[in-house]
Amino acid sequence: MWLFVFFDLPTETKKDRKNASLFRKNILKDGFDMMQFSVYTRHCASSESADVHEKRIKMLLPPLGKVSILRITDKQYGNIMNFWGRLEKPKPPPPSQLELF
């Protein structure tokens, strides 16, 4: 199972920039990897694990901006196509089943 977090956060004021930066740092601490600047992904071994990480994201939400969470299966993620320019970027290797915290 994969979790995607998409966000568009305001950066107009110093406080907004601080909130956006803090949100980004916190989701990185929670094991998410940056796919694009405002798109982060994380593999979860089970639905229960995904539930835990979704709850954490909800607790980290900044006061302003838009955040979306998407959950997809390993099979759905396996159909992803990544391109850098016109060249297709190889898919990342599948995560191992063992997760250490």
PEUR-V330081 format. One record per backbone hydrogen bond with DSSP energy under -1.0 kcal/mol. NH is the residue of the N-H (numbers start at 1). CO is the residue of the C=O. If there is no record, write none. Layout:
BEGIN
nh->{NH:NH}
co->{CO:CO}
END
This chain:
BEGIN
nh->{2:3:4:5:6:7:8:17:18:19:20:21:22:23:24:25:26:27:28:29:30:31:32:33:35:36:39:40:41:42:44:50:51:52:53:54:55:56:57:58:59:60:66:68:70:72:77:78:79:80:84:87:89}
co->{72:42:70:40:68:38:66:13:14:15:16:17:18:19:20:21:22:23:24:25:26:28:27:41:39:39:36:5:33:3:1:46:47:48:49:50:51:52:53:54:55:56:8:6:4:2:73:74:76:77:87:84:82}
END
